[in-house]
Amino acid sequence: MDSIVLQIFRIGLLLLLWFFIFMAVRAMYRDVKLAGGVQTSAPAAPRRTVVPGRREAAKQLAVVEGPLKGSHMAVGTLEEVVMGRSPDSDFQLGDDFASARHARLFRRGSDWFVEDLDSRNGTFVNGARIDQPEQVGVGSDIKVGRTTVRLVP
């Protein structure tokens, strides 16, 4: 009699273990499924028609949101631009939430990249915080403090 009870207890424990494994896998599957469809609450930037094999060259860096909204700088001939609050920055931002030397925008070939210069509030590209150089293109939003800048043709 004792061996039958012990065997039923073992089978019940095994079923309970498999149930917990199933629930954990199900929760992970739902998280992955939800993460794929998450969108930011910020309004989407207007999309342009992209012609395959042809990319627009960035000619200006423009402030689209923040204290100096409307400011811009020609970047067509530059290789590097340092953005920040300091007067020594190439592109000075009038933003108290930006570091003195907040981020660096640089060109590699025909592609532009942005990197955070160990700022306190971080640098965001299209809503995602970056911790290494990230490629940006025309129309990409770069958030530095409270200021959002964009490469425009």
C-alpha positions in Angstrom: 0.0 0.0 0.0 2.8 2.4 0.9 4.5 1.8 -2.4 1.4 2.7 -4.4 0.9 6.0 -2.5 4.6 6.8 -3.0 4.3 6.1 -6.8 1.2 8.3 -7.1 3.0 11.1 -5.2 6.0 10.8 -7.6 3.7 10.9 -10.7 1.8 13.9 -9.3 5.1 15.7 -8.5 6.3 15.0 -12.1 3.1 16.4 -13.6 3.3 19.5 -11.4 6.9 20.1 -12.5 5.9 19.8 -16.2 3.0 22.1 -15.6 5.3 24.8 -14.2 7.7 24.3 -17.2 4.8 24.7 -19.6 3.6 27.9 -17.9 7.2 29.4 -17.9 7.6 28.6 -21.7 4.1 30.1 -22.4 5.0 33.3 -20.5 8.3 33.7 -22.4 6.5 33.1 -25.7 4.0 35.8 -24.9 6.7 38.3 -23.9 8.6 37.7 -27.2 5.4 38.0 -29.2 4.5 41.3 -27.4 8.0 42.7 -27.7 7.8 42.3 -31.5 4.7 44.4 -31.8 5.5 47.2 -29.2 5.5 50.7 -30.6 6.5 53.9 -28.9 3.8 56.4 -27.9 5.6 59.2 -29.8 4.0 60.0 -33.1 5.7 58.3 -36.0 7.9 60.4 -38.3 6.6 60.8 -41.8 7.9 58.0 -44.0 9.4 58.8 -47.4 9.3 56.5 -50.4 12.6 54.7 -50.6 14.0 53.8 -54.0 16.1 50.6 -53.8 19.8 51.2 -54.5 19.5 55.0 -53.9 20.1 56.7 -50.5 19.6 60.3 -49.7 22.7 62.1 -48.5 22.3 64.1 -45.2 23.0 67.7 -45.8 21.8 69.3 -42.5 21.4 68.5 -38.9 18.2 70.1 -37.7 16.6 70.5 -34.2 13.1 69.3 -34.5 12.1 69.4 -30.8 13.6 71.2 -27.9 14.7 74.7 -26.7 16.4 75.6 -30.0 13.7 74.1 -32.3 14.4 75.2 -35.9 18.1 75.5 -35.5 20.2 73.7 -38.1 23.7 73.1 -39.3 25.1 72.0 -42.6 26.9 68.7 -42.3 27.3 67.8 -46.0 31.1 68.5 -45.9 31.8 67.5 -42.3 33.2 64.3 -41.0 32.3 64.7 -37.3 30.0 66.8 -35.2 30.1 66.9 -31.4 26.7 67.9 -29.9 26.4 69.3 -26.4 25.7 72.2 -24.0 29.3 73.5 -24.0 30.3 76.5 -26.2 33.2 74.2 -27.4 30.7 71.8 -29.0 30.4 71.9 -32.7 26.6 71.9 -32.5 25.6 73.7 -29.3 22.3 72.8 -27.7 20.6 75.2 -25.3 19.4 72.2 -23.2 20.0 71.9 -19.5 19.5 68.1 -19.7 22.3 67.7 -22.3 25.9 67.1 -21.1 28.7 69.5 -22.1 29.9 67.0 -24.6 26.8 64.7 -25.0 27.1 62.8 -28.3 29.2 62.6 -31.4 27.8 62.2 -34.9 30.4 60.9 -37.3 30.6 59.7 -40.9 32.1 56.4 -42.1 32.1 56.3 -45.8 28.6 57.5 -46.8 27.0 56.3 -43.6 26.4 58.4 -40.4 26.8 57.0 -36.9 26.0 58.5 -33.5 27.7 57.6 -30.2 27.0 58.6 -26.7 30.0 60.4 -25.0 29.3 59.0 -21.5 26.5 61.5 -20.9 24.4 61.4 -17.8 21.0 61.2 -19.4 22.0 59.0 -22.4 21.4 59.3 -26.1 18.4 57.8 -27.9 18.0 56.8 -31.5 14.4 56.4 -32.6 13.4 56.0 -29.0 16.0 53.3 -28.0 18.9 54.2 -25.7 22.3 53.4 -27.3 25.5 52.3 -25.6 27.7 51.9 -28.6 27.9 53.7 -32.0 24.6 53.3 -33.9 24.0 53.9 -37.6 21.6 56.6 -38.4 20.1 57.8 -41.6 18.1 60.6 -43.0 15.0 61.0 -40.9 16.3 59.2 -37.8 15.5 60.9 -34.6 18.4 61.4 -32.2 17.4 62.5 -28.7 20.0 64.4 -26.7 18.6 65.5 -23.3 15.2 67.1 -24.1 16.3 68.0 -27.6 15.6 65.9 -30.7 17.8 66.4 -33.8 17.4 64.8 -37.2 19.5 64.4 -40.3 17.7 66.0 -43.2 18.5 66.0 -47.0 
